[in-house]
Amino acid sequence: MAQTAIVIGSGIGGLAMGIRLQSLGFETTILEKLDGPGGRAYTKRVDGFTFDMGPTVITVPHFIEELFALERGQPGLHLPDFPESVREGGKGVREGLSGGAHTSRYVQIVPIRPFYRIYFDDGSYFDYDGDPENTRRQVAALGEPGDLEGYERFHRDAQAIFQRGFLELGYTYFGDPLTMLRIVPDLLRLDAVRSLFSFTSKYFRSPKLRQVFSFETLLIGGNPLAVPAIYAMIHFVEKTWGVHFALGGTGALVRALVQKFEELGGQIRYNAEVARINVARQGRRKVATGVTLKSGEVLGSDLVVSNADYAHTYLRLVEPQHRFWNADWLVKRRPQSMSLVVIYFGFKADGREGERLRHHNIILGPRYEGLLQDIFGRKVLAKDFSQYLHIPTLTDPSLAPPGHHAAYTLVPVPHNGSGLDWELLGEPFVDKVLRFLDERGYLPGLMERLVHKSFITPDYFEHTLNSYLGNAFGPEPILAQSAFFRPHNRSEDIQNLYLVGAGVQPGAGTPSVMMSAKMTARLIARDFGLLEEPQGNLPAPQPV
């Protein structure tokens, strides 16, 4: 008789986990609080518009191809994580990944260029597209004396970090201090311990270029002033495999993952919020035995994997007497990532939107370092703001009624540890952001052309998505919460309890949560005697 598994949450990490558990031979049930799949990647449909509520940037599409290639009894955990065929960003690789044989059966993924158009407050911009010559031309035009040479050095050093930190160590599970200590010399040699902004400042004198090559960590909840420079690898992750978009939106990818999971025999239940992870004592051990739903229904299983927020998992789902390594005070002391205000809006097209804007747009405010300090440090709502403006209908018009565009703009704000009252602040702040897009000429006449407006604030993350303090990306990815110091994918307190997703190793972001699922699947396979062959980076099961 097959062993059973429960996955709490149907985010991309939870769906990837469910697919991998089914491929390992478990009978898996995914439990989702909402009325549809996706978690942070939930899809909102209203007035003929389709809005992705969460992630919109797809990178490393061979991770997706790998998931769709899995079959029952064929987990593929022994295969190379980065086969030679995907180590270089050549033409054939890009074509094979965007429309891979397995992926194309479920969803169509297309490359987006430029990756981002990055606007500065003075109206100038940088098209970040991964093309070496175009990048050099723009660096020369925007930079100060010496910046072009600085870019060549940055490119070389970021590539070295990518090679070691992503290709070689990306799937390393840091379950014990020794595994971490082994890589410290490499981190020091690569200068990957200092902050990312400090790292980029070594190479560029221009404030604009320092922003261009450090802003990306905001898309995974990281403050460029505080995240370690290991995150310079993001530049090469995007440069190597590009930035992609699922036609139909990220929701189309979510639906495709659900389809794959169900084809493998998995079951997903909606409106099924978990109230408690059940734990039983077996001798000296504490063992997860299933869950209790808010409805009172009890579901048993041989293992439980939580794709819920890390802090919520321990503070709300596991009773305190079962926790030592994840006691309340230890969980609460972890700094959380910032939160977001996300505005979803539909508007009448005037045919000129694509003249100035692109699919992905970063619109930076007049301050960079000061604004980051307001969001992450002082935790105040500043008068100025920066935003990520996403207009997917420039690529896929089917997401809006004819003659209209669907868009969302995302503004980083402090999490709810700030004490800000979003019931009071939300509507005026949203109107301020939309008027900015109108009056500064990004979307001229927007307020007159607007036909739909809705938004979420940190309260949505806290109360709907059950994210501690309304964080948007889990524990903040600072050095003290990276690698071994980031929450672990295998619970130290409770046997047969595992975690997956943004809150645990390796971290936040769509590719990282898919990596997290593979790392957790390897741990489960070893613990349950299912691993196809030994993996050198897996620690032995820990005592509980």
C-alpha positions in Angstrom: 0.0 0.0 0.0 1.4 3.4 -1.0 2.4 5.8 1.7 0.5 9.1 2.0 1.5 12.7 2.1 -0.2 16.0 2.8 1.1 19.3 1.4 -0.3 22.5 3.0 -0.7 25.2 0.4 -0.9 25.2 -3.4 1.7 27.9 -4.2 4.2 27.1 -6.9 6.4 25.5 -4.3 3.6 23.4 -3.0 2.5 22.2 -6.5 6.1 21.4 -7.4 6.3 19.4 -4.1 3.1 17.6 -4.9 4.3 16.6 -8.3 7.6 15.3 -6.9 5.9 13.4 -4.1 3.6 11.7 -6.7 6.7 10.8 -8.8 8.2 9.2 -5.6 5.2 7.0 -5.2 3.3 8.8 -2.4 -0.4 9.3 -2.5 -0.5 13.1 -2.1 -3.2 15.5 -1.1 -2.7 19.3 -1.4 -4.8 21.4 1.0 -5.5 25.0 -0.1 -7.2 27.7 2.0 -8.3 29.7 -1.0 -11.0 28.7 -3.5 -8.4 28.1 -6.2 -4.7 27.2 -6.6 -1.6 29.4 -6.6 -1.3 30.9 -3.1 0.7 34.1 -3.8 0.3 33.2 -7.5 -3.5 33.3 -7.3 -5.4 34.6 -10.4 -8.0 37.3 -10.1 -10.6 37.6 -12.9 -13.0 40.6 -12.9 -14.8 42.7 -15.5 -13.3 40.7 -18.3 -9.7 41.2 -17.1 -7.3 38.5 -15.9 -4.7 39.6 -13.3 -1.9 37.6 -11.9 -1.9 38.6 -8.2 1.7 37.6 -7.5 4.8 36.5 -9.4 5.0 37.5 -13.1 8.7 36.9 -14.0 9.7 33.4 -15.0 13.4 32.6 -15.1 15.3 29.2 -15.5 12.5 27.6 -17.5 14.3 24.3 -17.6 13.2 23.9 -13.9 9.6 23.9 -15.3 10.5 21.5 -18.1 12.0 19.1 -15.5 8.7 19.1 -13.5 6.6 18.3 -16.5 8.9 15.5 -17.5 8.4 13.6 -14.2 6.3 10.4 -14.2 5.0 8.1 -11.5 7.9 6.0 -10.2 10.4 8.1 -12.1 11.4 11.0 -9.8 14.7 11.7 -11.5 16.4 12.8 -8.3 19.7 11.2 -9.4 19.9 13.2 -12.6 22.2 16.3 -12.9 20.5 19.5 -11.7 22.2 21.5 -14.4 23.0 19.2 -17.4 25.5 20.5 -19.9 22.7 21.2 -22.4 21.3 24.0 -20.2 24.6 25.5 -18.8 25.0 28.0 -21.6 22.5 30.5 -22.9 22.9 29.6 -26.6 20.1 29.9 -29.2 19.2 26.2 -29.1 19.0 26.2 -25.4 16.7 29.2 -25.3 14.4 27.6 -27.9 14.4 24.3 -26.2 13.6 25.7 -22.8 10.8 28.2 -23.8 9.0 25.5 -25.7 10.4 22.3 -24.3 8.8 19.1 -25.4 7.2 18.4 -22.0 6.3 22.0 -21.1 4.6 22.7 -24.4 2.1 19.9 -23.7 0.7 22.0 -20.8 1.6 25.7 -21.2 3.2 28.0 -23.7 6.2 30.0 -22.3 7.7 32.7 -24.4 10.9 34.9 -23.9 10.5 38.6 -23.1 12.9 41.3 -24.2 14.0 43.5 -22.8 13.9 41.7 -19.5 13.0 45.1 -17.8 12.9 48.7 -18.8 14.3 50.6 -15.8 13.2 54.2 -15.6 15.0 56.8 -13.5 13.4 59.8 -11.9 14.8 62.1 -14.5 13.0 60.2 -17.3 16.1 58.4 -18.7 16.0 54.6 -18.8 18.1 51.5 -19.2 16.8 48.5 -21.2 18.1 45.4 -19.3 18.1 42.7 -22.0 21.1 40.5 -21.5 22.6 41.5 -24.9 26.3 42.1 -24.2 26.8 44.9 -26.8 23.6 46.7 -26.1 24.4 46.6 -22.3 27.9 48.0 -23.0 26.4 50.8 -25.1 24.0 51.8 -22.4 26.6 51.6 -19.6 28.8 53.9 -21.7 26.0 56.4 -22.2 24.6 56.4 -18.7 27.8 55.9 -16.7 30.6 58.0 -15.5 34.3 57.7 -16.5 35.6 54.3 -15.8 32.2 52.6 -15.5 32.5 50.7 -18.8 35.7 49.1 -17.5 33.9 48.6 -14.2 31.2 46.7 -16.0 33.7 44.3 -17.5 35.0 43.5 -14.1 31.5 43.2 -12.6 30.5 40.9 -15.4 33.6 38.7 -14.7 33.1 38.6 -10.9 29.3 38.1 -11.1 29.9 35.2 -13.5 32.2 33.6 -11.0 29.6 33.9 -8.2 27.0 32.4 -10.6 29.2 29.5 -11.4 30.0 28.7 -7.8 26.9 29.9 -6.0 24.2 28.7 -8.4 25.5 26.0 -10.8 27.7 24.2 -8.2 26.0 25.0 -4.8 22.5 26.0 -5.8 21.0 22.7 -4.7 23.2 22.2 -1.7 21.1 21.5 1.4 22.7 23.3 4.4 21.4 21.0 7.2 24.4 21.2 9.4 27.1 23.8 10.3 29.9 21.8 8.6 28.3 22.1 5.2 28.1 25.9 5.7 31.7 26.1 6.9 33.0 24.3 3.8 31.8 27.1 1.6 33.0 30.1 3.7 36.4 30.3 2.0 34.6 30.5 -1.4 32.3 33.2 -0.2 35.2 35.3 1.0 37.3 34.7 -2.1 34.4 35.8 -4.3 33.7 38.8 -2.0 30.1 37.5 -1.8 29.6 38.4 1.9 29.5 42.2 1.7 26.2 43.8 0.8 25.1 43.6 -2.9 24.9 47.4 -3.1 28.4 47.7 -1.7 29.6 45.1 -4.1 28.2 46.9 -7.2 29.5 50.2 -5.9 33.0 48.8 -6.3 32.6 48.7 -10.0 30.3 51.7 -10.9 30.6 55.4 -10.0 27.2 56.2 -11.5 24.3 56.0 -9.0 22.1 54.9 -11.9 24.2 51.9 -12.7 24.5 50.9 -9.1 20.7 50.8 -9.0 20.5 48.8 -12.3 22.7 46.1 -11.1 21.3 45.8 -7.6 17.5 46.3 -7.7 16.6 42.8 -8.6 16.7 41.4 -5.1 13.6 43.6 -4.3 11.7 41.1 -6.4 12.5 38.4 -3.9 12.0 40.5 -0.8 15.7 41.5 -0.3 17.1 45.0 0.6 20.0 45.6 -1.8 21.7 47.5 1.0 21.6 44.3 3.2 21.5 41.1 1.1 24.8 39.4 0.6 26.6 39.9 -2.8 26.0 36.2 -3.6 22.8 37.6 -5.1 24.8 39.1 -7.9 24.2 35.7 -9.4 20.7 36.9 -10.4 22.3 39.0 -13.1 23.8 35.9 -14.7 20.7 33.7 -14.0 18.7 36.1 -16.2 21.5 36.6 -18.7 22.0 32.9 -19.2 18.4 31.7 -19.5 16.4 34.9 -20.1 13.2 36.2 -18.6 10.0 34.5 -19.8 6.2 34.8 -19.6 3.5 32.1 -19.6 0.8 33.0 -22.2 -2.4 33.4 -20.2 -0.3 34.7 -17.3 1.4 32.9 -14.4 -2.1 31.5 -13.6 -1.8 29.4 -16.8 1.4 27.9 -15.4 -0.3 27.3 -12.1 -3.2 25.5 -13.8 -0.7 23.5 -15.8 1.1 22.3 -12.7 -2.3 21.4 -11.1 -3.1 19.4 -14.3 0.3 17.5 -14.1 -0.2 16.8 -10.4 -3.7 15.4 -11.0 -2.5 13.3 -14.0 0.0 11.7 -11.7 -2.8 10.8 -9.3 -2.6 13.6 -6.8 -5.7 15.2 -5.2 -6.1 18.9 -4.4 -8.8 20.3 -2.1 -9.8 24.0 -2.0 -11.5 25.9 0.9 -9.6 23.5 3.1 -7.6 25.6 5.6 -5.4 23.8 8.0 -5.8 24.6 11.7 -3.2 22.3 13.2 -0.4 19.9 12.2 -1.0 16.8 14.4 1.9 15.4 16.3 2.2 12.1 18.2 4.8 10.8 20.6 6.4 7.5 19.5 8.9 6.7 22.3 11.2 9.7 22.5 10.3 10.9 19.1 7.7 13.4 18.0 6.2 12.5 14.7 3.8 14.4 12.3 0.7 12.2 11.8 -1.5 14.5 9.6 -3.5 17.6 10.0 -6.7 19.0 11.4 -8.7 21.4 9.2 -10.5 24.5 10.4 -13.7 22.5 9.8 -12.6 20.0 12.4 -11.9 17.2 9.9 -8.8 15.2 10.7 -6.7 13.8 7.9 -3.9 11.3 8.6 -0.7 10.9 6.6 2.7 9.4 6.7 4.3 12.9 6.2 3.4 16.5 6.1 5.0 19.2 4.0 4.1 22.8 4.7 4.2 25.3 1.8 2.6 27.9 4.2 4.6 30.8 5.5 7.4 29.6 7.7 6.5 31.6 10.8 2.8 30.8 10.4 3.7 27.0 10.2 5.4 27.0 13.5 3.6 29.7 15.4 0.0 28.8 14.4 0.0 25.2 13.2 2.4 23.4 15.6 1.6 23.5 19.3 4.4 25.1 21.4 5.1 21.9 23.5 6.3 20.2 20.3 8.9 22.8 19.4 12.4 23.6 20.8 14.5 24.6 17.8 11.6 26.6 16.4 10.2 28.1 19.7 8.1 31.2 19.5 10.8 33.6 20.5 13.3 32.2 18.0 10.7 32.3 15.1 9.6 35.9 16.0 13.1 37.3 16.2 13.8 36.5 12.5 13.6 39.7 10.4 10.9 39.4 7.8 10.9 40.7 4.3 9.1 43.8 3.3 5.5 43.8 2.2 3.8 45.2 -0.9 0.9 47.3 -2.1 -0.2 45.8 -5.4 -2.7 47.7 -7.6 -4.6 45.8 -10.3 -6.1 48.0 -12.9 -7.8 47.8 -16.3 -7.9 50.7 -18.7 -8.9 51.7 -22.3 -6.0 51.4 -24.7 -5.0 54.4 -26.8 -2.5 52.4 -28.9 0.6 54.3 -27.6 1.3 52.2 -24.5 4.1 50.3 -26.1 5.9 53.4 -27.3 7.3 54.2 -23.9 6.6 51.1 -21.8 7.5 47.5 -22.0 6.1 44.3 -20.6 8.2 44.6 -17.4 9.0 48.2 -16.1 10.9 49.3 -13.1 10.1 52.9 -12.2 12.6 54.2 -9.7 11.8 57.2 -7.4 14.1 60.2 -6.7 15.7 58.3 -3.7 17.2 54.8 -3.7 19.2 54.2 -0.5 17.0 56.5 1.6 13.8 54.9 0.4 15.2 51.4 1.2 16.1 52.5 4.7 12.5 53.8 5.1 11.0 50.5 4.0 13.3 48.0 5.7 14.8 50.0 8.6 12.7 52.9 9.8 9.5 51.1 8.6 7.7 54.2 7.6 5.5 55.0 4.6 7.6 57.5 2.6 6.2 60.3 0.5 8.1 59.0 -2.5 8.1 55.4 -3.9 9.5 53.1 -6.5 7.4 50.6 -8.4 7.3 47.6 -10.8 4.8 48.1 -13.5 3.6 45.0 -15.3 1.6 45.3 -18.6 1.2 41.7 -19.8 -1.3 42.7 -22.5 1.6 44.1 -24.5 2.5 40.5 -25.0 -0.8 38.7 -24.5 -3.9 40.8 -25.4 -6.2 38.0 -24.3 -5.9 39.0 -20.7 -8.2 42.0 -21.2 -11.3 42.8 -23.2 -10.7 44.1 -26.8 -9.4 47.6 -26.8 -8.2 47.5 -23.2 -5.1 46.7 -21.2 -4.7 44.8 -17.9 -1.9 45.9 -15.7 -0.6 45.8 -12.2 1.9 47.9 -10.3 3.7 46.7 -7.3 5.1 49.1 -4.6 7.4 47.9 -1.8 6.2 49.0 1.6 7.1 48.1 5.2 5.5 44.9 6.7 2.9 45.1 9.4 5.5 45.3 12.1 5.4 49.0 11.2 1.9 49.6 12.7 0.7 51.4 9.6 -3.1 51.4 9.3 -3.8 50.3 5.8 -7.6 50.6 6.2 -6.9 54.3 6.4 -3.8 54.7 4.2 -4.6 52.2 1.4 -7.1 54.1 -0.9 -5.2 57.5 -0.9 -1.9 55.8 -1.5 -3.3 53.8 -4.4 -4.7 56.9 -6.0 -1.4 58.7 -5.5 0.5 55.9 -7.4 -2.0 55.8 -10.3 -2.0 59.6 -10.6 1.8 59.5 -10.7 1.6 57.1 -13.7 -0.8 59.5 -15.4 0.8 62.9 -14.6 4.4 61.8 -15.2 3.5 60.5 -18.7 4.0 56.8 -18.3 0.2 56.3 -19.0 -1.1 59.7 -20.0 -4.8 60.1 -19.3 -4.9 57.0 -17.2 -7.4 58.3 -14.7 -9.9 59.1 -17.4 -9.3 55.7 -19.2 -9.5 53.6 -16.0 -12.3 51.1 -16.0 -11.2 48.8 -13.1 -9.2 49.3 -10.0 -8.5 47.0 -7.0 -5.6 46.5 -4.7 -4.0 44.5 -1.9 -2.0 45.8 1.1 0.1 44.1 3.8 -3.2 43.2 5.4 -4.0 40.8 2.6 -0.6 39.0 3.0 -1.2 38.7 6.8 -4.9 37.8 6.9 -5.6 36.0 3.6 -2.2 34.4 2.9 -1.4 33.9 6.6 2.0 35.5 6.3 3.5 36.6 9.6 3.4 40.4 9.9 2.1 40.6 6.4 5.5 39.8 4.9 5.5 39.2 1.1 8.5 36.9 0.7 9.2 35.1 4.0 12.3 35.7 6.2 14.4 38.6 4.9 17.3 37.2 2.8 20.2 38.8 4.8 23.5 37.0 5.4 22.3 35.8 8.9 19.3 34.1 7.2 21.0 32.5 4.2 22.2 28.9 3.6 22.5 27.1 7.0 21.0 30.1 8.8 17.8 30.1 6.7 15.0 27.9 8.1 15.5 24.3 7.3 13.4 22.2 4.9 13.4 19.3 7.3 11.9 20.1 10.7 14.5 19.8 13.6 11.7 19.3 16.1 9.3 16.9 14.5 10.0 13.8 12.4 8.2 13.5 9.0 7.5 17.3 9.0 9.0 19.1 6.1 8.8 22.6 4.7 9.0 24.0 1.2 8.8 27.4 -0.5 10.0 30.9 -0.1 10.6 30.7 3.7 13.1 27.9 3.6 16.3 27.0 1.6 17.3 28.2 -0.9 14.9 31.2 -0.6 12.2 33.3 -2.4 11.4 33.6 -6.1 9.8 31.3 -8.6 12.9 29.4 -9.5 14.0 29.1 -5.9 10.7 27.6 -4.7 11.0 25.0 -7.4 14.5 24.3 -6.3 13.2 24.1 -2.7 10.8 21.4 -3.8 13.5 19.3 -5.3 15.8 19.7 -2.2 12.9 18.7 0.1 12.0 15.7 -2.2 15.6 14.5 -1.8 15.4 14.7 1.9 12.1 12.8 2.0 13.5 10.2 -0.4 16.5 9.6 1.8 14.5 9.5 5.0 12.0 7.0 3.5 14.6 4.9 1.8 13.6 5.9 -1.7 16.6 7.8 -3.0 17.8 6.4 -6.3 21.5 6.8 -5.5 23.4 8.7 -2.8 23.6 12.5 -3.0 26.8 14.0 -1.7 25.2 17.2 -0.3 22.5 15.5 1.8 23.1 15.2 5.5 22.1 12.2 7.5 18.6 12.4 9.1 18.7 14.5 12.3 17.7 13.2 15.7 14.5 14.6 17.2 
